Amino acid sequence: MAANDVFRSREYSAFRSAVAQKKVTVSGVEWIYYEAGPKTVDSPIIFLPPICGTADIFYKQVLSLSALQYRVMSVELPVVWEMESFCQLFGEFLNFLNFSKVHIFGASLGGFLAMKFAEFSSSCPRVNSLILCNSFADTSFFNREHLASSFWLCPVKILRNIICKNVYSGGSEDMSIVRSVSFMLNRLNQLSQKQLASRLKLNCAENYVKPHLVNDLPVTLLDVFDVNALTDQVRENLYKCFPESKKAHLKSGGNFPYLSRASDVNLHIQIHLREFANSRYSARKGVPSDYEMKLERSPFKNEERNSAETEESTNQVTSINALVSSLAFTDVTSSNAGLGRFDNSSLPIMDTTQYISVLQENDEPHLENENE
């Protein structure tokens, strides 16, 4: 019933009615994806799902970020059996869409694939930055290298059972986490035998990320501290690959915080992308109130006043995204609340100017550096 609650919710209905599913075939491989946001942006943020996910699992991110003028794409993993083949085909997919460089949000296996693609394209960079959610840098953690070459022979029910052991953590009384697990299990049942077998092959075949080829990228590591499929050792190994990365920690959220803690995840994504706000690689369409507010430097007495005004305006802009994210899509954390109570009256685009008068009352979550 929890999964049906998601499908019947106003938020998911708004996503399916407003964002069309697209299919393209590039080099003989079919790619399924959803896209929203301004077409004038050349460096979108692309979401790659975990092993059990389809392209629509990031519907909360697609709706919320595109409403804030970010160009967003959620891509379903195609049937590809080798890591090098995936990286090559993903590069051709980006070429087909005329994207030279992109930002990538990868969840679990999607994060590992994002790192491997950044490594694969390091000589001619195609990745601006990475956001890695509950991800890993070495497949040896799964201890299934000896089975990787035989997954293609397994019936679909066996493959689903293998994945379900990691998807369902159990014991959670948080209804938002329960709904996220139910939704992902429903999506898992929609995947074919070839899709599951190929993903398990990529997930379990012996492979690891080469840190020296990717650790110069801007990276945010998004982790949860409650029960999830990854161990502390896996998390520490990923931290070692990116010693200069930013850490975005959530106290809870389970295996799928982008569903159970969507508003927090969306805010961390905006903070991560703010580094590129004034560059050609921005994932957001330039908004005059955000990016074109430039005060001329004066050599006279009013120079200090202009500097103070600039700082004040910057502080206002810094708080806009935090406030809009909290007002645009209310995340359900109470066990007595239901997803059907979502209010999407602000879709598709939210006017942020009306909230400037109360910006000072809103704070952003703190991003911790590893050195702290």
MOTA-V461271 format. One record per residue. N is the residue number from 1. PSI is psi in radians with two decimals (none if undefined). D_CENTER is the distance of its C-alpha to the mean C-alpha in Angstrom with 1 decimal. Layout:
<<N | PSI | D_CENTER> <N | PSI | D_CENTER>>
This chain:
<<1 | -0.55 | 26.0> <2 | -0.71 | 22.7> <3 | -0.69 | 20.8> <4 | -0.56 | 23.3> <5 | -0.69 | 22.7> <6 | -0.83 | 19.1> <7 | -0.52 | 20.4> <8 | -0.12 | 23.2> <9 | 2.69 | 21.2> <10 | -0.57 | 21.5> <11 | -0.85 | 17.7> <12 | -0.66 | 17.1> <13 | -0.69 | 20.4> <14 | -0.68 | 19.4> <15 | -0.86 | 16.3> <16 | -0.50 | 18.6> <17 | -0.46 | 21.4> <18 | -0.44 | 19.6> <19 | 2.07 | 17.2> <20 | 2.49 | 19.1> <21 | 2.32 | 18.1> <22 | 2.57 | 19.0> <23 | 2.28 | 20.5> <24 | 2.62 | 21.7> <25 | 2.09 | 23.7> <26 | 2.13 | 23.6> <27 | 0.68 | 26.1> <28 | 0.05 | 26.7> <29 | 2.28 | 23.2> <30 | 2.27 | 21.6> <31 | 2.28 | 18.1> <32 | 2.28 | 16.7> <33 | 2.83 | 14.0> <34 | 2.49 | 13.4> <35 | 2.40 | 13.6> <36 | 2.77 | 14.2> <37 | 3.05 | 15.2> <38 | 2.30 | 18.1> <39 | -0.26 | 19.3> <40 | -0.21 | 20.8> <41 | 2.24 | 17.6> <42 | -0.18 | 17.8> <43 | 1.35 | 14.7> <44 | 2.99 | 11.7> <45 | 2.21 | 8.0> <46 | 2.30 | 7.3> <47 | 2.25 | 5.0> <48 | 2.23 | 7.2> <49 | 2.93 | 8.3> <50 | -3.06 | 10.6> <51 | -0.51 | 14.3> <52 | 0.13 | 15.1> <53 | 2.66 | 12.5> <54 | 3.10 | 13.3> <55 | -0.36 | 11.6> <56 | 0.02 | 12.1> <57 | -0.32 | 10.3> <58 | 0.53 | 7.4> <59 | -0.55 | 10.5> <60 | -0.61 | 10.2> <61 | -0.71 | 7.3> <62 | -0.80 | 9.5> <63 | -0.89 | 12.5> <64 | -0.83 | 12.0> <65 | -0.67 | 10.6> <66 | -0.55 | 13.1> <67 | -0.40 | 15.7> <68 | 0.31 | 15.4> <69 | 0.43 | 16.0> <70 | 2.52 | 12.7> <71 | 2.13 | 12.6> <72 | 2.44 | 9.6> <73 | 2.38 | 9.7> <74 | 2.09 | 8.6> <75 | 2.33 | 10.8> <76 | 2.41 | 12.9> <77 | 2.24 | 14.2> <78 | 3.07 | 17.9> <79 | 1.72 | 21.0> <80 | 2.38 | 21.4> <81 | -0.30 | 23.4> <82 | 2.51 | 23.3> <83 | -0.78 | 20.6> <84 | -0.65 | 22.5> <85 | -0.71 | 22.8> <86 | -0.82 | 19.1> <87 | -0.73 | 18.6> <88 | -0.78 | 21.5> <89 | -0.62 | 20.5> <90 | -0.66 | 17.0> <91 | -0.70 | 18.8> <92 | -0.60 | 21.2> <93 | -0.74 | 18.6> <94 | -0.65 | 17.4> <95 | -0.70 | 21.1> <96 | -0.63 | 21.8> <97 | 0.04 | 19.4> <98 | 0.69 | 20.9> <99 | 2.09 | 17.9> <100 | -0.76 | 19.3> <101 | 2.54 | 16.3> <102 | 2.84 | 12.6> <103 | 2.49 | 9.5> <104 | 2.25 | 7.0> <105 | 2.03 | 3.6> <106 | 2.31 | 5.7> <107 | 2.14 | 6.8> <108 | -1.99 | 10.5> <109 | -0.64 | 12.3> <110 | -0.62 | 9.4> <111 | -0.71 | 9.1> <112 | -0.75 | 12.8> <113 | -0.66 | 13.1> <114 | -0.74 | 11.0> <115 | -0.71 | 13.5> <116 | -0.61 | 16.4> <117 | -0.70 | 15.8> <118 | -0.68 | 15.8> <119 | -0.77 | 18.9> <120 | -0.65 | 20.4> <121 | 0.33 | 20.2> <122 | -0.55 | 21.3> <123 | -0.48 | 24.7> <124 | 1.42 | 23.3> <125 | 2.30 | 19.9> <126 | -0.07 | 17.3> <127 | 2.16 | 14.2> <128 | -0.76 | 14.1> <129 | 2.91 | 11.6> <130 | 2.45 | 9.0> <131 | 2.05 | 6.5> <132 | 2.07 | 7.5> <133 | 2.05 | 7.2> <134 | 0.82 | 10.7> <135 | -3.08 | 11.4> <136 | 2.78 | 14.9> <137 | 0.00 | 16.9> <138 | 2.21 | 20.0> <139 | -0.15 | 20.7> <140 | -0.32 | 24.0> <141 | -0.57 | 22.6> <142 | -0.30 | 22.8> <143 | 0.71 | 26.5> <144 | 0.42 | 26.6> <145 | -0.60 | 27.4> <146 | -0.30 | 30.8> <147 | -0.17 | 29.3> <148 | -0.66 | 26.7> <149 | -0.09 | 29.4> <150 | 0.05 | 30.6> <151 | -0.55 | 27.6> <152 | -0.30 | 28.6> <153 | -0.27 | 31.8> <154 | 2.47 | 30.4> <155 | 2.75 | 30.6> <156 | -0.58 | 27.4> <157 | -0.67 | 28.4> <158 | -0.72 | 28.6> <159 | -0.72 | 25.2> <160 | -0.69 | 23.7> <161 | -0.65 | 25.6> <162 | -0.76 | 24.4> <163 | -0.64 | 20.7> <164 | -0.53 | 21.7> <165 | -0.54 | 23.1> <166 | -0.43 | 19.8> <167 | -0.76 | 17.9> <168 | 1.99 | 20.5> <169 | -0.63 | 21.1> <170 | 2.74 | 23.9> <171 | -0.10 | 25.7> <172 | 2.37 | 23.2> <173 | 0.00 | 24.9> <174 | 2.02 | 21.9> <175 | -0.50 | 21.7> <176 | -0.62 | 18.1> <177 | -0.72 | 17.3> <178 | -0.77 | 20.0> <179 | -0.67 | 18.7> <180 | -0.69 | 15.2> <181 | -0.77 | 17.2> <182 | -0.71 | 19.6> <183 | -0.75 | 17.1> <184 | -0.64 | 15.5> <185 | -0.64 | 19.1> <186 | -0.74 | 20.0> <187 | -0.64 | 17.4> <188 | -0.69 | 18.7> <189 | -0.24 | 22.1> <190 | -0.18 | 21.2> <191 | 2.49 | 20.6> <192 | 3.00 | 23.7> <193 | -0.73 | 25.5> <194 | -0.70 | 24.7> <195 | -0.82 | 20.9> <196 | -0.75 | 21.0> <197 | -0.72 | 23.6> <198 | -0.67 | 21.8> <199 | -0.72 | 18.6> <200 | -0.62 | 20.7> <201 | -0.84 | 22.6> <202 | -0.62 | 19.7> <203 | -0.55 | 18.5> <204 | -0.32 | 22.1> <205 | 2.51 | 24.0> <206 | 2.08 | 25.1> <207 | 2.75 | 22.7> <208 | 2.80 | 21.1> <209 | 2.40 | 19.4> <210 | 1.80 | 21.9> <211 | -0.64 | 21.0> <212 | -0.24 | 23.4> <213 | -0.18 | 21.7> <214 | -0.24 | 18.2> <215 | 0.09 | 18.8> <216 | 0.00 | 19.7> <217 | 2.60 | 16.2> <218 | 2.13 | 14.5> <219 | 2.39 | 12.2> <220 | 2.20 | 10.5> <221 | 2.00 | 10.8> <222 | 1.99 | 9.4> <223 | 2.75 | 12.0> <224 | 2.67 | 14.1> <225 | 0.09 | 17.9> <226 | -2.87 | 19.1> <227 | 2.21 | 19.8> <228 | 3.09 | 17.2> <229 | -0.29 | 17.8> <230 | 2.59 | 17.6> <231 | 2.93 | 20.6> <232 | -0.57 | 21.2> <233 | -0.72 | 22.6> <234 | -0.73 | 19.4> <235 | -0.74 | 17.5> <236 | -0.66 | 20.4> <237 | -0.66 | 20.5> <238 | -0.68 | 17.0> <239 | -0.66 | 18.1> <240 | -0.53 | 21.1> <241 | -0.52 | 19.3> <242 | 1.27 | 17.7> <243 | -0.41 | 20.5> <244 | 0.16 | 19.6> <245 | 2.82 | 16.0> <246 | 2.56 | 14.9> <247 | 2.18 | 14.4> <248 | 1.76 | 12.5> <249 | 2.36 | 14.3> <250 | 2.36 | 14.4> <251 | -0.56 | 17.9> <252 | 2.95 | 16.8> <253 | -0.25 | 14.2> <254 | -2.75 | 15.1> <255 | -0.32 | 13.2> <256 | 1.16 | 10.6> <257 | -0.40 | 9.9> <258 | -0.24 | 7.2> <259 | -0.80 | 10.6> <260 | -0.46 | 13.2> <261 | 0.93 | 12.1> <262 | -0.74 | 10.1> <263 | -0.67 | 12.0> <264 | -0.77 | 11.7> <265 | -0.75 | 7.9> <266 | -0.67 | 8.2> <267 | -0.72 | 11.0> <268 | -0.62 | 9.7> <269 | -0.77 | 7.3> <270 | -0.71 | 10.6> <271 | -0.72 | 12.6> <272 | -0.75 | 10.9> <273 | -0.21 | 11.5> <274 | -0.45 | 14.9> <275 | -0.47 | 16.4> <276 | 0.20 | 16.4> <277 | -0.69 | 17.7> <278 | 0.34 | 21.2> <279 | 3.00 | 20.7> <280 | -0.23 | 20.7> <281 | 0.39 | 17.2> <282 | 2.42 | 15.8> <283 | -0.01 | 12.9> <284 | 2.47 | 15.0> <285 | 2.38 | 18.4> <286 | 2.16 | 21.1> <287 | 2.18 | 22.5> <288 | -0.74 | 26.0> <289 | -0.33 | 25.8> <290 | -0.78 | 22.9> <291 | -0.22 | 23.6> <292 | 0.26 | 27.2> <293 | 1.64 | 29.0> <294 | 2.12 | 31.3> <295 | 2.35 | 34.5> <296 | 2.44 | 37.3> <297 | 2.26 | 38.7> <298 | 2.36 | 42.2> <299 | 0.01 | 44.9> <300 | -2.87 | 46.8> <301 | -0.49 | 46.8> <302 | 0.15 | 43.9> <303 | -0.74 | 41.5> <304 | -0.66 | 40.5> <305 | -0.75 | 40.1> <306 | -0.69 | 37.7> <307 | -0.72 | 35.7> <308 | -0.70 | 35.5> <309 | -0.69 | 34.4> <310 | -0.78 | 31.7> <311 | -0.73 | 30.4> <312 | -0.76 | 30.6> <313 | -0.69 | 28.8> <314 | -0.71 | 25.9> <315 | -0.65 | 25.7> <316 | -0.81 | 25.6> <317 | -0.69 | 22.8> <318 | -0.57 | 20.8> <319 | -0.23 | 21.2> <320 | -0.86 | 20.4> <321 | -0.68 | 16.7> <322 | -0.78 | 17.1> <323 | -0.78 | 19.7> <324 | -0.70 | 18.2> <325 | -0.67 | 15.0> <326 | -0.44 | 17.4> <327 | -0.45 | 19.6> <328 | -0.83 | 17.6> <329 | 1.93 | 16.0> <330 | 2.11 | 17.8> <331 | 2.48 | 16.0> <332 | 2.04 | 18.6> <333 | -0.24 | 19.6> <334 | 2.44 | 23.3> <335 | -0.29 | 24.8> <336 | -0.01 | 27.1> <337 | 2.77 | 24.6> <338 | 2.65 | 23.4> <339 | -0.38 | 20.5> <340 | -0.18 | 23.3> <341 | 0.10 | 24.0> <342 | 2.44 | 21.0> <343 | 1.87 | 22.3> <344 | 0.58 | 20.7> <345 | -0.26 | 23.7> <346 | -0.10 | 21.8> <347 | 2.67 | 20.2> <348 | -0.29 | 19.7> <349 | 2.34 | 20.1> <350 | 2.35 | 20.8> <351 | 1.97 | 23.7> <352 | -0.26 | 23.0> <353 | -0.50 | 26.6> <354 | -0.20 | 28.0> <355 | 0.03 | 26.1> <356 | -0.58 | 27.4> <357 | -0.33 | 30.4> <358 | 0.32 | 28.5> <359 | -0.61 | 25.8> <360 | -0.26 | 27.8> <361 | -0.04 | 27.3> <362 | 2.41 | 23.5> <363 | 2.75 | 22.0> <364 | 2.69 | 18.5> <365 | 2.71 | 17.3> <366 | 2.32 | 18.4> <367 | 2.19 | 16.5> <368 | 2.39 | 18.8> <369 | 2.62 | 19.9> <370 | -0.51 | 21.0> <371 | -0.31 | 24.5> <372 | none | 24.9>>
